[in-house]
Amino acid sequence: MLTYIARRLLISIPTLIVISLVIFLLLNLAPNDPMAQVPLTVPPEVKEKMREALGLGQPLYIQFIKWVVQLFWVEPQVFIDYMFETNFSEGKQRVISWQTRSPVMDIVVQRMPQTLWVVGMSYIVGILIAIPIGIYSAYKQYSVFDQVGTFVTMIGYSVPPFFTGVFVIVIFSVQLGWLPSIYDTTHVVVDWDTFKTQLKQMVMPVMVLALQTTAMINRFMRATMLDNLNQDYVRTARAKGLSEWTIVMIHVLRNSMIPVITVIALNVPAIFGGAIITEQVFKVNGIGHQLIGAIYANDLPTVQTITFMFAFLIVAFNLLADIIYGILDPRIRYD
Amino acid sequence: MTEVVENKTSNRSKLRDVWDQFKSHKGALLGGFIFFSIVVVVMIGPFFWPFEANGIDIRSRNQGPSLLHPFGTDQLGRDTLARMMAGGRTSIAVGLAAMALSLFFGSFIGVTAGFYKRLDGILMRFTDLFLSLPLLPLLLVMMLLFREPLSQAYGPEKGMFVLIVVSIGITSWMPTARIVRADVLALKEREFVLAARSSGTSDTMIILRHIMPNVLSPIMVSATLGIANGIITESALSFLGLGFPPDFPTWGRLLNDAVDYLQQYPERVFWPGLAISLTVLSINYLGDGLRDALDPRMRKR
């Protein structure tokens, strides 16, 4: 198991480097001038100096190496300094935002919890809803419950989050006035009342994202459960006289979970995409909101770093899925 | 497509089989009908509708639904129904074009990876890499970077169209490639491919004559899902304000405009949102039915 995990970890490092190269090249080879916003009255030689100050005068590969060193070497040092109050990173150049002139990572660290909180909650809620419904739909195939479940799933699968989000705002905030339409990230939970406020403002963004997750997972859960329920080992288990609960919940469920785990991991990019839109709809000042702001402000280092952070999260989730995969199915470990 | 099967009679009966199975899926039939109706209304509707999508009539602004304007008017007095039809044209055109491009990339990479063993490893790593890219952020970045130069080269609307179609195309081919590769891997070992090879057929001809017709059904299923994905992605980009220029209606753009008036006119978000959802829902049902109909194992039941 340990070698399996180690091998997965080693594979993800080149993946991350190639992804960072793709992001870097996309941003730097594009015909786009970061100096375009500078007034025309600034003389060309001053502009040249400004370009050099931004590190744009050097060849591309040096720019890339510098960015990678900053991202993979300096930033972890800053993190260690912060954790253990050491000073490894003193005087080292960090990735600086052109917009705020402060290190990009500081902004990311401020914004990340909101995103992870909303995305994580919605994922958990979605999984908790989808799996029981999927199991029951497959067990009672073509029943009324199954038909309704499939239809609701199809809707969740088809209706984009920017419509569901706006739609629930119209109903619950504008018409009924029950829930706030804007997520207040400065809100701190101290007692029961503030907890209720927090719960109220989280309901809509989490449910909008959860609908997407539920639909995706439920579809696969039902399909793989159906595949497994018709297998010979289920008949054997029934012949042995095991209870239906044991057969479905232990034998069939464990076998069905393997493809579902893959789907859960493979859909993390879609969920982060959905999170960007949901953050925009509900004005959650998470990492996606920051990305959109940076894109409008033409702030390349921030865009680069945040896009990379998304890639990092996606690779991390895939890694996690691989490990769970190994735990669930012993055959994969020895592959 | 007629060279799919050996002779004409079996060709007809196979299509009949597919159609019979498709008909038995009520949702798919209804989905196909709704999608077809939406396409027809959007394509020929503007020729019969008296209002222009960009015809400003400031005196009749912010009207609710009436006989003259069934969907109401917006803050500049433009007829919402006319804008919905114009927006639908763009959205569906983007969906179709992006689907075609992503199918082309997906089938090309899938067939190449499945057929040539040497290229399989590297092409599949490439696919995995694309699958772990954060696609929406990258799409947004592409919009940011290539908007200006393409607008200058082809004009603001055509430039954006090309940009959106190409970016959706190159970020959505991966599922198709994987499915096609899996099918090609199995097909390649079949006797008819061996027979073709032993009679001296070149690789290109084997792929075109024997492999491609047999992977058409998974490609067709991905095609339906590809249209849905294209429409949703275009709307998402327009919704975030990084799609087509503001005076050029698409469904996502209309939704984005309506959000600004959420407090005063909440009903305005309803029409574009409903159009996107209904189109995607009907396409997904169509795809579901198509998958069942094209799968011979399902047909035997």
Chai-1 contact restraints between the chains, C-beta under 6 A:
chainA,res_idxA,chainB,res_idxB,connection_type,confidence,min_distance_angstrom,max_distance_angstrom,comment,restraint_id
A,V18,B,L129,contact,1.0,0.0,6.0,A-B,restraint_1
A,A30,B,L145,contact,1.0,0.0,6.0,A-B,restraint_2
A,P31,B,P149,contact,1.0,0.0,6.0,A-B,restraint_3
A,N32,B,L145,contact,1.0,0.0,6.0,A-B,restraint_4
A,S158,B,S277,contact,1.0,0.0,6.0,A-B,restraint_5
A,S158,B,V280,contact,1.0,0.0,6.0,A-B,restraint_6
A,S158,B,L281,contact,1.0,0.0,6.0,A-B,restraint_7
A,S158,B,N284,contact,1.0,0.0,6.0,A-B,restraint_8
A,V159,B,S277,contact,1.0,0.0,6.0,A-B,restraint_9
A,P160,B,I232,contact,1.0,0.0,6.0,A-B,restraint_10
A,F162,B,F239,contact,1.0,0.0,6.0,A-B,restraint_11
A,F163,B,G273,contact,1.0,0.0,6.0,A-B,restraint_12
A,F163,B,S277,contact,1.0,0.0,6.0,A-B,restraint_13
A,V166,B,V259,contact,1.0,0.0,6.0,A-B,restraint_14
A,V166,B,V269,contact,1.0,0.0,6.0,A-B,restraint_15
A,V170,B,P266,contact,1.0,0.0,6.0,A-B,restraint_16
A,V174,B,P266,contact,1.0,0.0,6.0,A-B,restraint_17
A,P269,B,P134,contact,1.0,0.0,6.0,A-B,restraint_18
A,P269,B,L135,contact,1.0,0.0,6.0,A-B,restraint_19
A,G273,B,L136,contact,1.0,0.0,6.0,A-B,restraint_20
A,I276,B,L136,contact,1.0,0.0,6.0,A-B,restraint_21
A,I277,B,A236,contact,1.0,0.0,6.0,A-B,restraint_22
A,L291,B,P137,contact,1.0,0.0,6.0,A-B,restraint_23
A,I295,B,L140,contact,1.0,0.0,6.0,A-B,restraint_24
A,I295,B,L144,contact,1.0,0.0,6.0,A-B,restraint_25
A,V303,B,V141,contact,1.0,0.0,6.0,A-B,restraint_26
A,T307,B,P134,contact,1.0,0.0,6.0,A-B,restraint_27
A,T307,B,P137,contact,1.0,0.0,6.0,A-B,restraint_28
A,F310,B,P134,contact,1.0,0.0,6.0,A-B,restraint_29
A,F310,B,P137,contact,1.0,0.0,6.0,A-B,restraint_30
A,A311,B,P134,contact,1.0,0.0,6.0,A-B,restraint_31
A,I314,B,S132,contact,1.0,0.0,6.0,A-B,restraint_32
A,V315,B,S132,contact,1.0,0.0,6.0,A-B,restraint_33
